[in-house]
Amino acid sequence: PQLPCSCSVRSHRQRSLTSTRINSASRRTAAITNALDAGVPLRDAQILARHADPRTTEHYDRARGNLDRHGVHFLTAYVAGV
């Protein structure tokens, strides 16, 4: 028989011997963070998360301090035609 999602997650957590609780909020955080880390545009991640304000979605962006992703680099590449 098919187990409900919460039972399945609970059994995986027990087998992995971790004390970290996995709930809907942690799954949501992981989905948004992984999407942003994979290069999904902020606007698309905002829609995924159903956030009204992009600043809320930016909170999940672990690489926001990475200067390689700074907007100036993208603008320069666009202007240079690269």
N, C-alpha and C positions, 0 to 999 in steps of 0.2 A: 504493500500500500504506500501511497505517496504521503510523505511527512509534510506537515505545514512548515513554512519557511523558518519560523522562529525555532521550531524543534530541531530542524536540520542545522541551523547556525549554532544552536546551543550544543548539539552533540559534537560538532566540529571543534568548538571551543574547548569542550571537555577533553577531547582526544588530543588536542594540541598542547594541553597543560599550561594554558595561558590564563591569567586572571583578568585580562582585558575584556570588558563587556562589549559585545557587538550589538548595536541597536540600530534603529532606522536613522538616527542622526549621524552615527559614525559611518554608515553605508553611504549616506547622502554626501557627507564631507569627502569620503574617499572618491566617489564618482566625480564630483566637481573638481577636486584637486588633480585627479588623474587625467581628466579631460584637458585641463589647463596645461599640465605638464606635457601632454601629448601634442600640444600646439593648437588645440581648438581655440578659435578666436573668442575673446572675452564675451562678445555679444551672443555667440552661440551657447557658451557655457551659462550665461545669464538666463537664456531662454530655458535651457535644460533644468536649471535650478529654480525657475519661476521667481526670480528676484526682480522686483520693480526697479531697483537702483543698482547700477553696475558697481558701485562702491562696495556693496554687500558681497558681490561675487569676487571682487578683487581681494577680499579678505582671505580667500582660499588659495590664492596664487602664491605658492612658495618661492617662485623664481622672479617675483616682481622687482627684486633688487638686482637682478642679473642685467648688467649694462649691455650685454650682447643682444638683448631683446628690446632695448630702448628704441622708442619711436624715431629718433633721429637717424639711426642706422637704416631703418626701413625706408624713410623718406630719401635719404642720400642714395640708396640703391635704386629707388624708383626714378629719381631725377637723372642719375647716371645711366639709366637704361639697362641695368644689370639684371 
